[in-house]
């Protein structure tokens, strides 16, 4: 997967440029698409701050790109400590 913006212009609105905070990710899927809900969880409730819907093939490319970038990050800054995993199969804290 090429780096974003390589070979073409990418526009971003001021609102999107601010980004969204997420400390929980809920993943669901159908046969045709994966749905990633990025959630800001402040107990007792959370709010979806962004939703990304992608095809299975595109999500696999995203996963590969994330893996490569985590390796680069850890080479530059050291190993990222892992938090205990959640027991919910489709959520990542």
N, C-alpha and C positions, 0 to 999 in steps of 0.2 A: 504494500500500500504506500503510495507516494505521500510525502509530507503535504499537509494542507496548503493550498495556495501555489504549489509548484506548477508552473506552466499556465496558470490562469489567475484572473483576479477574483478575489473573494470579498464581498461586501459584508459588513456587519453593522447593525444599528447600534446606537448609543446604549439602548436598553440591554441588548444582548451582550455588549462589550463588558457590562458590569458583572456578568456571570451569575450563577445561582449556587447557593450553598446546599450541600446534601451530605447527610451523615447516615443515610440508609438507602439502599437500592433494592427495589422489588422487581423481579423479572418474571414475566409470564410469556406464553407463546401459543400460537396456533400453528397449523401446518404451514401457513404462508408467511408469518411474520413473528418477530420477537418484539415485545413491548417492555421498555426499560423505564420504570417510574423512579425518578430521583426525588427523594423525600427528605425534608427537614423535620426530624423527629425531636419534639420537645414534649416529653411525657406530660399529660396522658394522651396526647394526640400528635399526629404529624400532618404535614401538608405536602402535596406533590408540587415541587418547584419546577420540574421539567419532565417532559415525557418524550422519549425517543422511540420511534417505530422503525424497524429495519428488517429487510429480508434476511433469511437464514444465511445466505452466502455473504451478504455484506457484514453481518454481525461476526461471522467467522474471520473476515478480513480485519475488522475492528479489534477482535481479540488478539490476532497475530500482531497487529501494530502496537497494542498496549503492552504485550509481552516484550517486544523489542525495546520499547521505550522504558519499561521498568528495568531491563538489563542495563541500558545506557545510564539511567539515573543511579542505579546501585554502583556501577563502575565509578561514577563521578563523586557520589556523596556517601557511599556505604550502604550496607544492607538495610532494607526497610523492615523494622520489627513487625511481626504479625500479631494482631489481636486475636483473642479466641473467636472461633466461628460461631455464628448463630445456629440454633437448632432448626430454624425454618429453612426448608430446602430452596425457597425461591426468594430469599432476602439476604442482603449482604450489609452488615453494619460497618 
